């Protein structure tokens, strides 16, 4: 049992090592020539990198033996349902839960609240991103069922993004585009995509176009949701200014 769980673990360790080595080299370069941190801080950073190395290794091993097979199996079962339209609400719920549990999303939301001095709440950002990704997963399920081309969603979506940028602040624009990358993290990519591929194969769709095309929508949805949140914040600020002027 244990030998099966750690089958191929050596390959995972080498992949994680290759991924983290450039970061370590860059850090050491800046440490010696620019940062020159104290030994205590340097020790804490190195300790964190070691923990990150083993954390990523164990997580990716779990993905290989758990998330991917479970996602494909769930997709095959869901693709056999008589009422395929149920995939839309199921996709919404799974997209919301996967983003809610995404570690990278939590970290980014914490940093946003910290940098903004609490002005942009961590909880508000979490629900904004979760709902955005949930809607994109629901749309992906609708697209898989109907066979609508991906461009029908992507082109209008990014045109809307360009329009919203003109009415949004620089801060929310920066957060929005970072959110698009953060939302396509290991939880969404490993589990939801595997499920979408399984559904596409089961109902006779092209898994490459319909299954993997979901990532494009997942990357777009948080950008739109955060930009819309920025517009709501801007409207709230204007209302507060009017209230302050009327009272004074």
C-alpha positions, 0 to 999 in steps of 0.5 A: 500500500505504502509502496504504491502511494510513493510510486514515482516519488523520485521523479516528483522530487526532481521536478520540484527541485528543478522548479525551485532551484532558479528561485534559490539561485536568484535569492542567493544572488540578491542576498550576497550583492543587495539584500545582505540579510541577517543570519537569522532571517537567512536561516528562516528563509532557507527553512521556509524553502525546505518546507516548501520543497517537501510540501510541493513534493507531497502535494504533487504526489497526492495529485498524481495518485489521488486528484487526477484519477478521482477527477477523471472518474467523477467526470466519467460518472457525471458524463453518463447522467441522463440529464446533462444540464445538471452538470452546470450547477454541479460545476458551479458548486465545485468551482466555488469550493475548489477556489475557496480551498485554493492555498494561493488564493488565500495568500494573495487575498491576505497580501491584498488586505495587508497592502490596502490597510484593510480597505479591500477585505480578505473575505470579500476578495475570497468570495469574489474570486470563488464566485467568478471561478464558479461561474466560469466552470458552469459556463465551461460545463454548458460549453461542453454540453452544447459544443459552443466554440471557446472563442464565443466566450473568450473574445467578448470576455476580454473585450469586456475586460478592456472596457472595464479597465478604463473605468477601474483604478490601477490598484484593482486592475493590477489585482485583477490580472494577478487573480487570473493567474492565482485562480488557475492553481493546483486545486482547479487545474488538477481536479476540475480539469481532470473532471472536465476531461472525463466528462468530455470523453464520456459524452463524445467531445474533444477532451483537448478542446473542451476539457483543457479549454476550461482553463482559459475561462477560469483565467478570465473569470477572476479578472472580470469579477475583481474589476467589477468589484473595483467598480462597486468600490468606486461607486461606494466611495462616491456615495460616501463623498456625497454623504460627507458633503451633505452632512458638512 
